[in-house]
Amino acid sequence: MQKPIINATVSRASVNADPTFKIVVPPNVETNELEYVLTRVMYNMVRIYARGKHIPFEDALVQYKEAMAVHIGVVHDQEQKAKEEQDGR
């Protein structure tokens, strides 16, 4: 039995346009399933980054952890701003 956990696509209206991301997590996905998938993806990203930069995995992990915190903060700020604009604030 297979179960889709996450479906992500990116599209552009034109070559120079900003990308539009669509990420769908089906409602029947358990938190632990999603965490496992995302953790494995992040692990592979850190591993590939470390190999490409010729640095130890542990150093790459520290750098990625800091970068992810910044990116998550930016996404949060963008979501909040969009919500406020939608609410007419």
ABEGO torsion letter per residue (X at the ends): XBBBABBBBBBBABAABBBBBBBBBBAABBAAAAAAAAAAAAAAAAAAAAAAAGBBAAAAAAAAAAAAAAAAAAAAAAAAAAAAAAAGX
